Amino acid sequence: MSDVKQTGAGFDDEPRHRTLFADRVYQLLLTRISNGEYAPDHKLPSEKELSDQFDVSRPIVREALERLRNEGLIYSRQGAGSFVRLRTEPRSLGFPPVETIADIQRCYEFRLTIEPEAAFFAARRRNDAAVSSIGQVVDLLSNATDQQRHREDADFAFHLAIADASNNHYYSSAMQALRTHIAVGMKLHGLALMGPGRGLEKVLGEHRAIFEAIRDREADTARQLMRQHLEGSRDRLFEGRMLDLSL
């Protein structure tokens, strides 16, 4: 899975692929809005800039922005572009905010109870569209790694795409509700990966292995690799020193 715009003339204009790629751009933008990277009243990059960032055509970017606009997450100013809207309504599903280092550990603990199983069922139930969706995010992660960057938005989109591929909306809903909580751990984990130890390349390899197990319908392997990936992420962040969460 290489560069979307170079996979063939008109490829990303076919209705099925266009919807798939627009959904992935939507999820990536939604992650940036949810984790505060794009704050309320923050001006989003232009369509051209987003097209270059995500390596898709401008009509696909436009479709993703329209979805965000219809959901009340962004608004447009004539001649000025798109901006993040301040949302004040309570969330229908959510968890207490991350307030301490212990909460980050608790978040990993909870993720370990759901994400390996989501990967297991994704490998059993995935279709071609789901495989393409996960693979596209792996490409984004690969491009970021080549630039020695850690992209929390693409990292979360990878895990969410796997939850979606499980065809169990409880996994997807739980991941969506945990979005901002996971973002905290991913941000810190990303910082821990920077440096001479080639940590980014190692984590990319973990993501790619999980993707390949799901693609190849190796359910038990997908479950095991996801567990190892989450445990490795937690251990890298905490340097192997876990807090005592006893009451």
N, C-alpha and C positions, 0 to 999 in steps of 0.2 A: 504494500500500500504506500504509494508514493504521492508526490505532489498532486493534489486534487485537480488543479487547473491544467495539468499536463497528462492526465490519464486518458485523454481522447477528446476529439472535437465534440463539443456539445454535451459531454458526459455529465457535467454538473447542472445541465439544463433539463435533463430527463426528469419527469415529475417525481419518480420514486427517489432518485438520488438527491434531487434538489431538496425535497422534504427532509430527507435524512440529514443532509449537511446543514440545512437551516436549523434543524432541531439541535444539532451539536453546537452550532454557534450560539444559539439561544441559551443553552445550558452553561456555556463558558461565560457568556456575559452575565447571566443570572448569578453565577458564582462570584464574580467580581463585585456585583452590586451587593450581594448578601454578606460578603466578608468585609465590606467597607472599602475595598480598593477604589470603587467608584462611589463616592459619598453623595448624600442628597444635594441636589442642585449642581452636581459635578457634570461638566460637559463631556459627553462620550467622544471618542475619536471619530473622525469622519468615516463615511462609508468606504472611501478608498483606503484609509489607514487600516480599518478593520479587515477589509478584503485582503490587504497585504499581510496583516498579522496572522490571519487564520488560513490564508492561502486558498480562498474560495472566490467565486465571482461576486460582484456587487449586488446582483439580484438576490443571491442567497443571503447576504448580509441584510439587505433591505427587508426580506421576509422575516428574518429573526428579530429585527428591530420592530417591525410591525406587530409581532406577537407580544413583545415586551410592552409596546405602547397600548395594545388592546387590554393587557392585564393591569394597566395602570402603574407600571413600574418605571416607565420613562415618559417624557413629554417632549414636544417639539416647540421650538421658537422660530418664527418665520425668519429665514435667512441666517439663523445662528446655529442650527443643528439640534441634536437630541441631548436631553439632560435627565439625570436621575430624579425621580419624584420622591418626596418625603412621604413615607407610609406610616400612618399612626394607628391603623386598626390592629387589634390583638391577633396573634397567630392562633389558628385553630388547633394546631398540634405543635408542641415544643417542649424543650427541656430547660431547666434552670441554666443561667449563663455560666460560662467558665470563669471562675473567680480565683482559683488557686492552681498550683502545679499538681496537686492531688486530683483536681477535676480533669486535667489532661490525662492522667493515668487512668482514671475511671472511664473516660471516653474510649481509650484504647481497649480497656477491659470489656466494655459493652460491644464495641465493634467486633471484637474477637468472637463474640457469641452469635453474630448475625452474618458477617461478611464472608467467612469461609463457606457457610451453607448457601449463601446467595451465589457464590462462584460455582458451587457444586451443581445447583439447579440451572444456572446459566449454561453450563456445559451440556446438560441434558436437554435443555429446551430451546436453546438459541436457534435463530434462523439466520439466513444470509444477511439480512439487513442489520441485525444485532451484531454480527461479526464485523461487518463493515464499519458500524458505528464505533465499536471498541477499537478497531484497528486504526481508525482515523485519529483517535485521541493518542494512541501509541505513537503515531507519526508526529503529532504535536510535541509530545514529550521527547521524542528523539531529536527533533529540530532544536528544542530548548537545550537539551544536553550538549549538542554540538556547539552551542553558543555559551556553554557553561552557565546556564540559567536554570533555576528551579521554578516551575510554574505551578503554583498551588491550584489555580483554576483548572488547568488541564489534569492535574493529579486527581482532584475531586471528581471531575467529569469522567475519568477512567473508572473510578469505583462506582459512581452512579450508573454508568452505562452497563456495568456488570449486574447491578441490582435490577435494572430495567430488563436485562436479558433473561433474568430468572422467571419473568412473567408472573411475579408475585408482588402485587402492589404494596404489601406490608413492608417488604424490604425497601422498595423505592421510597415509600413515605417516611420510613424511619431515617433513611439517609438524607432526605430533603430536610427533615426536622433537625438533623444533626449538622447541617451544612456549616453554620457559623462556628460550632464547637470543633468540628474536624479541622476547619480552616486554621484555628489557633495552633493545633498540633502540627499541621502541615507547614505552617510558616516557620515554626521553630525547627522542625525537622529539616526543612530546606536550608536553613542557616547552618545546621550541623553538617550538611553534605558538602558545603563549599570548602575548598582548600585542595591540598595536593594529594589527598587520599583516593581520588577517583570515585568518591561516593556516589556522584550523580550517575556514572556509568553503571555502577553496581545496581542501583535502584531501577534504572531503565531496564537492565537485564531481568530483574524480578518482574516488572510490569509485562515485559515481552513474553516471559515464560508463562505467566498466568493467562495472557491473551491466547497463546498458542495452545494451551491445554483446553481452554474453552472452545476455541476454533476446532480442535481435533476431537471434541466430545469426550475428553478424558476427565470425567467428573471428580473422581477421587483425587487425582493429581491436582486439579484446579483448587479443590478444597484445601489440600495440604500446602500448596504454594501460596495461597492467599493467607493462610495462618502464619506461615513462615515470614511472609512479607510484612504483615502487621506487627508481629513480634520483633522482627528486625528493626522496623521503623521505631517502635517503642524503645527498644534497647539502645539504638543509636542516639535517640533523643535524651534518654535518661542515663546513658553511659553504663547500662547494666545495673544501675542502683535503683531498686524499686522502693517506694515509700510503703510504710506499714499502715494499711488502711483499717486495721482492727478498731472496733468500737471501744 
